[in-house]
């Protein structure tokens, strides 16, 4: 809302006509119309009289021109202030007493409200390797708070060992995992015949599962499980990363 629009809004709230305002300011009625439509702006001496006639201040009429509006009153707040100023001394004291009581009640509620417990998830120190490892899920972990860089949907975290998932997942970095179903292109935490892996998943139409290393220089660490291999595969969760393109040469 522009200065002119706020000026017109305030004038109408006070039920002052353009002609009445023009006479009070010592300008023409058309000048008031120009101010309100943005065609022209009042000169300084007229502007000062305008604030008095409209019982307002620069903060109210020019609020949209300020970048930091923390100290600018809204129209509702300005109306409340005008009403407060119009009360008798007894009325002001009564209003202050009610306001102080309401603020004290608010403060009591804030103090009695139990602090929100910060959600924590387990961080496993070595349950997945960008290569192989032999961890035991449920052991060897610490709890970390879900805040900062930890995604809100993370259910646990693991510290990766090895270089087969670099550069996306460097050696020693922490990845965050949820229980979403694994789809082709996802990176997940897997257990293959007791060995833990952090790999990219793909299942072809024939039922063969490929667990790829993102670092193609470590293609030797890829795992291929055919339907007849007899190997066991368990997915512990999906690493919370954007889906990665699948290696072309391995398909």
Secondary structure, DSSP 8 states (H G I E B T S, - for coil): --HHHHHHHHHHHTT--HHHHHHHHTS-HHHHHHHHHTS----HHHHHHHHHHTT--HHHHTGGG-S--TT---HHHHHHHHHHHTS-HHHHHHHHHHHHHHHHHHHHHHHHS------EEEEEEEEEESS-----TTSSEEEEES-TTS-TT--EEEEEESSTTTTTS-TT-EEEEE-----TT-EEEEEETTEEEEEEEEE-TTS-EEEE-SSGGGGGG-EEE-TTS---EEEEEEESS------STT-
